[in-house]
Amino acid sequence: MNPRDIIAKAWAITKKEGQLRRWGYSSALLETLLNTKLLIYQVWFLISYLEGNPIGFFADVEWLSARVSTGALVSIVGTFLLLIFIEWIFPHLAMGAIIGLGAKSYKKEEVKGGLVLALYNFFPIFAVHEMFFLGHLPTIITLSSLLLRYAEPMAPFGIFLLLVGFLFTNIFRFFLLFGEEAVVIRKKGIGDALSHSFKLVISYLGQVVFLLIVGFVISLRIFLNVVMIFLIPGVIIGAGFVFALFLDPLIAYGIAGILGLIILGFASYLFAYIEVFRQNIWTITYLELSKLKELDIIEA
């Protein structure tokens, strides 16, 4: 297995398969929307916390209820919650399609059936993902915010524990990184998939160069994701304040929102390429490693 060939093949598949990129773009767009909402809310809380009057968890609903009718409030909140649910669920769906379609392309099969792959692999992939929920920065920020709101005396210690959990969860996730591929490609159960992943990673841990290359790609994606998650709310809030100086506040924040959506669209397009490329690397690697004899088996 030549790491350079795997990287080249993964990028070729990323550029060639439009269906893969569409799944990746939809997933990246919805995931970025969700993270942006969470961060804007946390920025609002941080400002109020620094002013000495921290807002409650439902402060946005309280603010809205004083300005619209009950029917409008129910409609707005219901739509907002539905969007959050879709933004949370869809990336789990898309992962099955991205892995399966990437594997089909690598094996020279017809690249179709994305929806079937997404639906039939959703629950095991969802379970695998949620095992590592503490490994996501937005989750840590949200839980830290809740600690500062409702358990301030214990917040420093709680946040420390969350950071420790974040570190160990990502280390643990590294050894189980082939779990999703085993679920989609080999149709293994969750336990078997994670066990198989652990064995593959331990068996071929010595391939330092390959792991460093893949780690760089992952780090690049995470770094860009973090930068854009912080940049988009900053642009929206900053532009809203600037436009509000000489325009009606409603119009000002409407323009800022449109500007934020444009930036979000471009950012998600970039994320889609990086995420599909990264996932193709892992998919091809899993297919290649699975062809090798398992190191704990001497004679079949």
Summary of the structure (lengths in Angstrom):
residues: 300
radius of gyration: 21.8
end to end distance: 22.5
largest distance: 78.4
contacts: 906
relative contact order: 0.14
helix: 84%
strand: 0%
